Each structure stands twice: as C-alpha cells, then as structure tokens.
Amino acid sequence: MKISQIYEFLDNLSPFELQESWDNSGLLLGDFNQEVKRVMLSIDVDEALIDTMQEGTLLITHHPLIFGGLKQLEFNKYPANLIQKMIRKNISNIAMHTNFDQTHLNEYVATEILGYEIAQKDGFVAYLDVDENFDSFAKKVALAFGLPHAKCVKSSQRVKRVALTTGSGCSLLKSIDADCFLTGDVKYHDAMEAMSINLSLIDIGHFESERFFAQILHEHLKILGLEAIISSSKNPFTYI
C-alpha cells in the first residue's frame, strides 16, 4: 500500500487540518508514492526504536520528530542524528499530534482509562462530572496512570467538575471552567497561578497521559490489512 493511501485514511480518521498552527503533524519523512508493507506505531522516535525497525517501515508517531525549522543537519545532534539513521533504513514518518489529541486521545483517556463519561468537550479540554473527595480522587488518578504518587495543587476538599487535557495543557489554565484540572508538565509557576484562582491541579504526566496513542490507532488500522506493530515506548524519565 502506498503512503498516500495510508495518509488519506489517517486524515479521514483525524483531519490534519485540526492541528495547531505551531504543530508539525503530517508526513515528515518519506515519499507519498512509496509502497510500504509494515507500519510501526509509537508515541516518540528514538535511536533504540530505529535500530529494531526493518528497512522500508512507515513509523507513525504522536510527537513530531521535526518541530521547528531546521537550518542545518548536524548528524551528531538531535534530531538530525535520528533523521540520518531513518533515511539510511528508508524509514518514513507520519506524525499525528494535536489533531489526534482533539479527535481521539482525550476522549479515550477520559472514558477508558479514568472511567468517566464526558460531560462537555471544548477543543483540547474534556470536562467530567465527578463529585468525589479530592484525596480519594487524586489517588484513583495516580493509580490509573501508573504514577508513583499524585502531584497535586489542592484548592478544595471535594471535586465536582474536572477538566482533562492530555500531554501539556497548562497554557489553558485561565480558560478552565472546573474545580480541578488534570494535565501534564505542571511547573511551579503553573501551580502558583492555579492556587491564585482556586483551581486544583493533578499532574498526570506527559508520557503517562499520552502513551495510549499507539493502541488507539492500532484498532483503527486493522481494517487496512497492514502489519501494524505497537512499539514498547519508553518514558525518558525514571522515578527513583
């Protein structure tokens, strides 16, 4: 099957036009006319993953390997070191990032991982009606995402309405209309801002909240009849 045919299927599933202006989803490496027999699915691309892949594989990732404009390719530096290895093995790459967040990832995490129905959707934010004790809810969230602890900003004893944005969503803080916001990459100043507006926060991790990308997409790709393999993606962080 040609990459163009797979791309068209993915575009119908999660339109690339939905991506944010700063994003770089789409075909990042390869040729639309190339024929592929194998597809690998992963949240990211790293050297160990490339080493395990067969030549001529199409790699579909959540995070784009190429984000900003590249003015030079120094093969001893990231990401050029990975791009060089991929070209040598004729590995193509399609990224599905902020478009997939809006169409699939937030909904899957809310319903399948956390087990709540979505009460409202607003772009990158899914709202859930919870009405639970904050401490109990925070422990439940940590368990669902496999976190060693719940890193929180606790602004109230009870949570009634929860907002969810997988990945890194603290840029949306001012627009959140909920008692508690679940997102990743929470920084110190994000926490201070949340406290000032009486908004509780639970850091669900960037990798931990998006690592379901491959298994979601794998279910949809089955109808194409291609050999699609889910990679064993690794969190770059280690908890000690």
Summary of the structure (lengths in Angstrom):
residues: 240
radius of gyration: 19.0
end to end distance: 44.6
largest distance: 57.0
contacts: 752
relative contact order: 0.15
helix: 37%
strand: 25%
